[in-house]
Amino acid sequence: MFLRMSLFRMIRTILVLGGGSAGLMAAVTLKRRLPALDVKIVRSPEIGIIAVGEGTTVSFPKLFFEYLKLQPKSFYEMAEPTWKLGIRFLWGPRKQFFYSFGYEFQHRYPDLSRDNGFYSMGADESTPIPGPLSAYMSLGKAFPKQPDGLPQVHNHHGYHIENKKLVDWLVFTARALGVGFIDATVTPERGEKGIEALVTANGERLTADLYVDASGFRSELLGGVLGEPYISYKDTLFCDRAVIAGWPRTDEPILPYTTAETMDSGWCWQIEHENFINRGYVYSSSFISDEAALEEFRRKNPLIATEPRIVKFRSGRFARSWVGNVVGMGNAVGFVEPLEATSLQVICLEASSLADSLIDSLCEPTPSLVAFYNVFNAQAWDDIRDFLAVHYAFNTRLDTPFWVACRNDTRLHGAQPIVDFYRENGPSKLAAGHHLHAANSFGMDGYLALLLGQNVPHGKRYVPTAREADSWRTRSVNWMSDARRGMDVRQSLDSLRKRGFK
Ligand SMILES: Cc1cc2nc3c(=O)[nH]c(=O)nc-3n(C[C@H](O)[C@H](O)[C@H](O)COP(=O)(O)OP(=O)(O)OC[C@H]3O[C@@H](n4cnc5c(N)ncnc54)[C@H](O)[C@@H]3O)c2cc1C
């Protein structure tokens, strides 16, 4: 007998509360995957959007150009992104190290007995080059040059995108797909299933079968009306503020990566836009005042030309993101500082997993599906906390009170068994499947990049045979000479723009 266990009558209408990146990405994803749904965004002109969030991971192009199969032309023309191959860390005892999106440390070449991680990282302070993408990054190059003069744009990249341009492109895309927009500040009304209506100032009651809470840090529905419990990450992540500013690019090369630089009481990003360099100092207000952070930020970035603005945040997530007829999205569900630029990544996951849930449940989600959705998306936030823990617990670059506290007190949570395994077994990926679930977006590769990059000691230093050492040397030389022939971001943009981004 068919057992009908749906939480909902069929979902036909969705109201998305919020027109920031989260609300827009959710609306575009839902409308593209389920065109029959009536999807509307309600956004407050008075409240506005947070207007930060400018670095992505590979999840962003994957969502829009693989999962949603949108054409990238309008994105390149309107959002004017640059490519990001990974992160350059000024972190730990080495001058620098790279974490690329290429899964380079866990790769194994057929003529070598071990993975790249065993060969590429001396315990000295040199810059490790574990694979071709790191070689490109080390020379400021983005892509190989094809015979026709165009860059060979592979898919191991994210983007740097100015927030306003991203939001403009998302609004354009949402409208083109048929998403409706309502400009109003609303007050939610509680009902039996969660939310009964969103009420505008002039008393209009907006109703839907499902409400997506993308109201940013206000979390109007999930944290506000529904009072979902909040799980703080403050035993791992001590930072709670950022000061943000930048300057117009002059003759600086456009670097194909985000830079993350150790600061006295936190760290500073550098994000590379085509015509603007964006800097932000993420710090802990328990260790430095706003004034002192601003002073350090300005001193280390004398080119700053825009008025710095301070953004306050807390790190953590709500226990569940789907409660009754409300599904949270973006900052309304959780937030983790942008050390790995992961908020847009989580939104990609939240939006696509919601669309998949509606598709597979024929728009009548069941309790077990909602329970799964909650575990799956909570895990994505916790994975980021765990990964960031390794950035904080082992950075020996500075001995300021902040960094001493990070090394002494950072709780590793889910990263603990990975670190323990690494300490005994070195850069082996043997236990990856045991310690990391299949959907972990950083994988063992991310952990190895950070552990080896920061020179965290381990007990299995491998001395390659003469033949292996020779093979590795030849490879490294080839990667560097390929990279030297490659195209930088400026050359890649110019050549693709000339062809109309086709
Ligand atoms: C310092 C900092 C740096 C960051 N850097 C990165 C990065 O490099 N990469 C990355 O991936 N992420 C980054 N993020 C995160 C990123 O900014 C956000 O995840 C992303 O912008 C999504 O924001 P949002 O849409 O959830 O919220 P918001 O942009 O705040 O949008 C909230 C929306 O809800 C609306 N709203 C709220 N209440 C009401 C109401 N009552 N009625 C009507 N409308 C309402 C608002 O008007 C707005 O439209 C960063 C965040 C911070 C704080």
Ligand as a Chemical Component Dictionary entry (heavy atoms), coordinates in Angstrom:
data_LIG
# 
_chem_comp.id                   LIG 
_chem_comp.type                 NON-POLYMER 
_chem_comp.pdbx_formal_charge   0 
_chem_comp.three_letter_code    LIG 
# 
loop_
_chem_comp_atom.comp_id 
_chem_comp_atom.atom_id 
_chem_comp_atom.alt_atom_id 
_chem_comp_atom.type_symbol 
_chem_comp_atom.charge 
_chem_comp_atom.model_Cartn_x 
_chem_comp_atom.model_Cartn_y 
_chem_comp_atom.model_Cartn_z 
_chem_comp_atom.pdbx_ordinal 
LIG C1  C1  C 0 33.551 40.390 5.819  1  
LIG C2  C2  C 0 32.902 39.370 4.941  2  
LIG C3  C3  C 0 33.569 38.902 3.807  3  
LIG C4  C4  C 0 32.967 37.930 2.995  4  
LIG N1  N1  N 0 33.668 37.431 1.923  5  
LIG C5  C5  C 0 33.174 36.392 1.240  6  
LIG C6  C6  C 0 33.900 35.782 0.176  7  
LIG O1  O1  O 0 34.983 36.211 -0.201 8  
LIG N2  N2  N 0 33.336 34.727 -0.449 9  
LIG C7  C7  C 0 32.122 34.233 -0.096 10 
LIG O2  O2  O 0 31.682 33.237 -0.666 11 
LIG N3  N3  N 0 31.398 34.828 0.861  12 
LIG C8  C8  C 0 31.896 35.866 1.548  13 
LIG N4  N4  N 0 31.147 36.452 2.532  14 
LIG C9  C9  C 0 29.772 35.995 2.760  15 
LIG C10 C10 C 0 28.841 36.653 1.754  16 
LIG O3  O3  O 0 28.885 38.025 1.849  17 
LIG C11 C11 C 0 27.408 36.225 1.951  18 
LIG O4  O4  O 0 27.370 34.867 2.178  19 
LIG C12 C12 C 0 26.563 36.527 0.755  20 
LIG O5  O5  O 0 26.711 37.853 0.369  21 
LIG C13 C13 C 0 25.139 36.215 1.005  22 
LIG O6  O6  O 0 24.529 37.201 1.788  23 
LIG P1  P1  P 0 22.984 37.024 2.047  24 
LIG O7  O7  O 0 22.285 37.095 0.732  25 
LIG O8  O8  O 0 22.804 35.818 2.879  26 
LIG O9  O9  O 0 22.614 38.282 2.947  27 
LIG P2  P2  P 0 22.367 39.824 2.570  28 
LIG O10 O10 O 0 23.235 40.270 1.444  29 
LIG O11 O11 O 0 22.485 40.549 3.854  30 
LIG O12 O12 O 0 20.863 39.870 2.055  31 
LIG C14 C14 C 0 19.774 39.886 2.928  32 
LIG C15 C15 C 0 18.538 40.293 2.165  33 
LIG O13 O13 O 0 17.392 40.154 2.973  34 
LIG C16 C16 C 0 16.608 41.334 2.896  35 
LIG N5  N5  N 0 15.829 41.459 4.122  36 
LIG C17 C17 C 0 16.222 41.242 5.396  37 
LIG N6  N6  N 0 15.190 41.448 6.237  38 
LIG C18 C18 C 0 14.123 41.799 5.474  39 
LIG C19 C19 C 0 12.775 42.140 5.748  40 
LIG N7  N7  N 0 12.281 42.178 6.988  41 
LIG N8  N8  N 0 11.957 42.455 4.711  42 
LIG C20 C20 C 0 12.406 42.416 3.440  43 
LIG N9  N9  N 0 13.674 42.093 3.132  44 
LIG C21 C21 C 0 14.517 41.792 4.131  45 
LIG C22 C22 C 0 17.636 42.426 2.685  46 
LIG O14 O14 O 0 17.065 43.595 2.182  47 
LIG C23 C23 C 0 18.557 41.733 1.679  48 
LIG O15 O15 O 0 18.012 41.837 0.391  49 
LIG C24 C24 C 0 31.703 37.445 3.318  50 
LIG C25 C25 C 0 31.009 37.971 4.416  51 
LIG C26 C26 C 0 31.604 38.907 5.230  52 
LIG C27 C27 C 0 30.844 39.425 6.412  53 
# 
loop_
_chem_comp_bond.comp_id 
_chem_comp_bond.atom_id_1 
_chem_comp_bond.atom_id_2 
_chem_comp_bond.value_order 
_chem_comp_bond.pdbx_ordinal 
LIG C1  C2  SING 1  
LIG C2  C3  SING 2  
LIG C2  C26 DOUB 3  
LIG C3  C4  DOUB 4  
LIG C4  N1  SING 5  
LIG C4  C24 SING 6  
LIG N1  C5  DOUB 7  
LIG C5  C6  SING 8  
LIG C5  C8  SING 9  
LIG C6  O1  DOUB 10 
LIG C6  N2  SING 11 
LIG N2  C7  SING 12 
LIG C7  O2  DOUB 13 
LIG C7  N3  SING 14 
LIG N3  C8  DOUB 15 
LIG C8  N4  SING 16 
LIG N4  C9  SING 17 
LIG N4  C24 SING 18 
LIG C9  C10 SING 19 
LIG C10 O3  SING 20 
LIG C10 C11 SING 21 
LIG C11 O4  SING 22 
LIG C11 C12 SING 23 
LIG C12 O5  SING 24 
LIG C12 C13 SING 25 
LIG C13 O6  SING 26 
LIG O6  P1  SING 27 
LIG P1  O7  DOUB 28 
LIG P1  O8  SING 29 
LIG P1  O9  SING 30 
LIG O9  P2  SING 31 
LIG P2  O10 DOUB 32 
LIG P2  O11 SING 33 
LIG P2  O12 SING 34 
LIG O12 C14 SING 35 
LIG C14 C15 SING 36 
LIG C15 O13 SING 37 
LIG C15 C23 SING 38 
LIG O13 C16 SING 39 
LIG C16 N5  SING 40 
LIG C16 C22 SING 41 
LIG N5  C17 SING 42 
LIG N5  C21 SING 43 
LIG C17 N6  DOUB 44 
LIG N6  C18 SING 45 
LIG C18 C19 SING 46 
LIG C18 C21 DOUB 47 
LIG C19 N7  SING 48 
LIG C19 N8  DOUB 49 
LIG N8  C20 SING 50 
LIG C20 N9  DOUB 51 
LIG N9  C21 SING 52 
LIG C22 O14 SING 53 
LIG C22 C23 SING 54 
LIG C23 O15 SING 55 
LIG C24 C25 DOUB 56 
LIG C25 C26 SING 57 
LIG C26 C27 SING 58 
# 
